[in-house]
Amino acid sequence: MRKVLYKKRFTKNASKLALKCYKYIVDILNRTNADSECLKVGALTENDRIFTDSNGITDPWLRGNRSFTEIALPRSYMNTALDLLSFSNMANDNLTKDGYLYPALFCFRQYLELTMKDSIHYFKVYRGETSDSLLGYDGIHSLKDMWNSLSFYLEESEDNIIVEKLIYDFHKIDPTSTRFRYSYGVGKNFITQKKELIVPYNDEGFINVVNLRNVMLKLYRYFEGINGLARKER
């Protein structure tokens, strides 16, 4: 009997907490509107600075520590992508839904780039191909090229085949890392052959956010494992 009562009470409390969290997120969505919030802060002044010191120990710390940022930045971009997808899924209007999707995908892409480059670096360090004090990152932004470099250090497996397919799928819609950063693509001027034409991106249609989130998490689990292996071998 006690177990039943406890279960009911626990379920009831969990439901209340879930509802409270939902209302909190909806409240954030309703308040996070730059058009209205900018009217509350007044005009710019000569004393305004982008970065100012804080004595609050609970405030975030803009670190210069490499070992910290190497670990924190990729995961932070991933977590931000997940948060933005949640916002997109809960929004009531399509402008907000669509708008949050782009930075979510940008942050996820940034996670993929950071984690792959980091793993490549430490595999190279382990093999004596570079020094840990050297950058060791190729100056590329193509996810396909990064994966090809990383897969060189991996044993053949079914997981790697699946991941390669997913990375190549992402590469098809964002080959130059600009798809989620700019509102337009670039095309060549037929006369000068220079990339200077503004061209529209292909319309990819409706996106299943739940599926997107699940696959992102599966890739996160995979790449965290690869990165852990690369750092262990160092």
C-alpha positions in Angstrom: 0.0 0.0 0.0 2.8 2.4 0.9 4.5 1.7 -2.4 1.3 2.5 -4.3 0.8 5.7 -2.4 4.5 6.7 -2.9 4.2 5.9 -6.6 1.1 8.1 -7.0 2.7 10.9 -5.0 5.9 10.7 -7.0 4.0 10.7 -10.3 1.9 13.6 -9.2 5.0 15.6 -8.2 6.8 14.7 -11.4 3.8 15.9 -13.4 3.8 19.2 -11.4 7.5 19.6 -12.1 7.1 18.9 -15.8 4.3 21.4 -16.0 6.4 24.0 -14.1 9.3 23.5 -16.5 7.0 23.7 -19.5 5.5 27.0 -18.3 9.1 28.3 -17.6 10.2 27.5 -21.1 7.1 29.0 -22.7 7.7 32.1 -20.5 11.2 32.4 -21.9 9.9 32.1 -25.4 7.4 34.8 -24.8 9.9 37.2 -23.2 12.9 36.5 -25.5 12.1 39.0 -28.2 14.8 41.4 -29.2 12.3 43.9 -30.8 10.6 44.4 -27.5 13.4 43.9 -25.0 15.7 46.4 -26.7 13.2 49.1 -25.7 13.8 48.4 -22.0 17.6 49.1 -21.9 17.8 52.7 -23.1 20.2 54.1 -25.7 23.9 53.5 -26.1 26.3 55.7 -24.0 30.0 56.4 -24.1 30.5 54.3 -21.0 29.1 51.1 -22.6 31.5 48.2 -23.0 31.0 44.7 -24.4 32.9 43.0 -21.6 33.0 44.3 -18.0 34.5 42.7 -15.0 32.2 41.0 -12.4 32.8 40.1 -8.8 29.9 37.7 -8.8 31.3 34.2 -8.3 28.1 32.7 -9.9 28.7 34.6 -13.2 30.2 32.8 -16.2 34.0 33.0 -16.6 35.5 33.8 -20.0 38.4 31.4 -19.8 41.7 31.3 -21.7 42.4 27.8 -20.4 42.9 25.4 -23.4 42.2 22.2 -21.5 38.9 23.5 -20.2 37.6 25.0 -23.5 38.6 21.9 -25.5 36.1 19.9 -23.4 33.5 22.6 -22.5 33.0 24.2 -25.9 32.0 21.2 -28.0 29.5 20.0 -25.3 28.2 23.5 -24.8 27.5 23.9 -28.5 25.7 20.5 -28.4 23.6 21.4 -25.4 22.7 24.7 -26.9 21.6 23.0 -30.1 19.3 20.7 -28.0 17.9 23.7 -26.1 17.1 25.6 -29.3 15.4 22.5 -30.8 13.3 22.3 -27.7 12.3 25.9 -28.1 11.6 25.4 -31.8 9.4 22.4 -31.0 7.4 24.3 -28.3 7.0 27.6 -30.2 3.5 28.5 -31.3 4.4 30.4 -34.5 6.3 29.2 -37.6 8.6 32.3 -37.6 9.9 31.2 -34.2 9.9 27.5 -35.0 11.9 28.1 -38.3 14.1 30.7 -36.7 15.3 28.6 -33.9 16.0 25.7 -36.2 18.8 27.5 -38.0 21.0 28.4 -34.9 20.3 24.9 -33.6 21.7 23.3 -36.7 24.6 25.8 -36.7 25.5 24.9 -33.1 25.3 21.2 -33.9 27.5 21.6 -36.9 30.0 23.5 -34.8 30.0 20.7 -32.3 30.7 18.2 -35.1 33.6 20.3 -36.4 35.1 20.9 -33.0 34.9 17.3 -31.9 36.3 15.9 -35.1 39.2 18.3 -35.3 40.0 17.7 -31.7 40.0 13.9 -32.2 42.1 14.2 -35.3 44.6 16.3 -33.4 45.1 13.8 -30.6 45.3 10.8 -32.9 48.1 12.7 -34.7 49.8 13.4 -31.4 49.6 9.7 -30.5 51.2 8.7 -33.8 53.9 11.3 -33.6 52.6 13.1 -36.6 52.4 16.4 -34.7 53.2 17.9 -31.3 50.5 18.7 -28.8 51.8 22.3 -28.7 51.2 22.7 -32.4 47.7 23.5 -33.7 47.5 20.3 -35.7 44.1 21.3 -37.2 43.7 21.5 -41.0 42.2 24.8 -42.1 39.1 23.2 -43.5 35.4 23.6 -42.7 34.0 20.7 -44.8 32.4 18.1 -42.6 33.0 15.5 -45.3 36.8 16.3 -45.5 37.0 16.3 -41.7 35.3 12.9 -41.5 37.6 11.5 -44.2 40.6 12.7 -42.2 39.3 11.2 -38.9 38.1 7.9 -40.4 41.7 7.3 -41.5 42.5 6.6 -37.8 39.5 4.4 -37.1 39.0 0.7 -37.6 36.3 -0.4 -40.0 33.0 -0.9 -38.4 29.2 -0.8 -39.1 28.9 2.3 -36.9 31.5 4.1 -39.0 29.6 3.3 -42.2 26.4 4.7 -40.7 28.1 7.8 -39.3 29.8 8.4 -42.7 26.4 8.3 -44.4 25.0 10.8 -41.9 28.0 13.2 -42.2 27.7 13.1 -46.0 24.0 13.8 -45.8 24.8 16.9 -43.7 27.6 17.9 -46.1 25.2 17.8 -49.1 23.1 20.7 -47.7 26.0 22.5 -46.1 29.3 21.9 -48.0 31.0 25.2 -47.1 29.8 25.7 -43.5 27.6 28.7 -44.6 24.1 27.2 -44.8 23.2 28.1 -41.3 25.3 31.2 -40.9 24.0 33.2 -43.9 20.6 33.8 -45.5 22.0 33.1 -48.9 24.5 30.9 -50.8 27.2 32.1 -53.2 27.5 31.3 -56.9 30.1 32.0 -59.5 29.9 35.0 -61.8 30.0 33.3 -65.3 32.2 36.1 -66.6 34.8 36.6 -63.8 34.4 33.0 -62.4 34.5 34.5 -58.9 32.1 33.6 -56.1 30.2 36.8 -55.9 26.6 36.0 -56.9 23.9 35.8 -54.3 21.9 32.6 -54.8 19.1 31.0 -52.8 19.5 27.8 -50.9 17.5 24.7 -51.8 14.2 24.4 -49.9 14.6 21.2 -47.8 10.9 21.1 -46.7 9.5 20.3 -43.3 11.9 18.8 -40.7 11.0 16.2 -38.1 12.4 17.9 -35.0 12.0 14.8 -32.7 13.9 12.6 -35.2 16.6 15.3 -35.7 17.1 15.6 -32.0 17.4 11.8 -31.5 19.9 11.4 -34.4 21.9 14.3 -33.0 22.2 12.6 -29.7 23.2 9.3 -31.3 26.0 11.1 -33.1 27.0 12.9 -30.0 27.4 9.6 -28.1 29.4 8.2 -31.0 31.8 11.1 -31.3 32.3 11.5 -27.6 33.4 7.8 -27.6 35.8 8.5 -30.5 37.2 11.6 -28.7 37.7 9.7 -25.5 39.6 7.1 -27.4 41.8 9.7 -29.2 42.6 11.4 -25.9 43.3 8.1 -24.1 45.8 7.0 -26.8 47.6 10.3 -26.4 
